């Protein structure tokens, strides 16, 4: 039952990003649907591996998608996405273990 709820939640996040954000593509250039396609392909990929999440991040027209995957799926996902959008279209980000930091408080070496 938990797995079904998790899938429904993931699907709802994708639908909200795509359908209700309203700025995932420009109405002046509707044939350019890169973000829409990336979200759809990523949702398909996530449903196949049965874990992960994705959403639009940043401004829709020039924004990106943010994807969370288990470590063992990252290389395969990048290859998959780059096969559609070209080399360098997917970047791995490392998230530090700290929360917000005040750079003003760092000591100068």
N, C-alpha and C positions, 0 to 999 in steps of 0.2 A: 504494500500500500504506500509506503514512504517513497518508493521509486516512482510511482505514478504521480504523486504530489510534486516531487522534484522535477519531473518532466513537464508537468503543467506549469510550474513556476518558470522554468527555463523558456518554455514556449511563450509565456506571457511577456517576459522581458524582451524577447526578440520581436514580438508583435508590437509592443509599445515603441521600441526603437524604430522599427520600420514604418508602421502605419500612422502612429500618432505624433511622432516628432515633428513632422511637417517640413523639415528642412534637410531631408536626406538626399534630395536632389533638387536642382534648380528648375523651376517651371520655364525659365528662359532657355534651358538646354536639357529637355527631358530625355533625349536619347543617351545622355551620359548618366549611366546608372551603376558606376563602379562600386559605390558604397552599398547600394541595394544588393548587387550581385555578391559582394564579399560577405555581407550578412547572411544571405540565403545559403551560399556555399558552406559557410562556417557552421550554420545551424545544422545543415545536413551532415557535415563531418562530426560534429558533437553528438548528434543522434546516433551515428554509427558506432562511435567509441563509448557512448553511454555515460559520458562525464564531461564537464566543462561548462563554460558560460561565455556569452558574447553580448556586446552592446555597442552602440555608437558612442564615441568619446570625442569631445571637442565639437567644434562647429560642423554641422552636417555637410555643407557644400565642400569644404576643404578639410573635413575632419577625417577621423580614422575609426577603425573599430578596435575595441579592447577585447581581447580574448584571454580567458583563463583556462589552461589545460594542465593535465598532469605532466610531469617532466618527460615521461616516456613517450608522449604523443607529439612533442614539440617539433622534432626534426621532420617527422612525416607530414605534419600540418603545414610547415613552412614550404616543403617541397610541393605539396598540393596547391597551396595558394600561389606560389611562384609559377607553377605551370599554367596558371590562368592570367596572372597580372604581370609576370616578368620577374627577373632576378632582382632582389633587393626590395621587393614590395612588402615583405614581412620582416619585422625586426623583433628580436627577443629583448625584453627589458628585465633587468634584475631589480627586484624590490628589496630595499634594505630592511633590516629587522627593527629599525627605530621608527618611532612616530615623527611628529613634527619637531624640528630642532630650530633654535634661534642661532643663526650664524653670527650674530653680534656677540654672543657669549663664548665663541671659540677663541682659544688662546692662539696668539701668533707665535710661530716657531722661530 
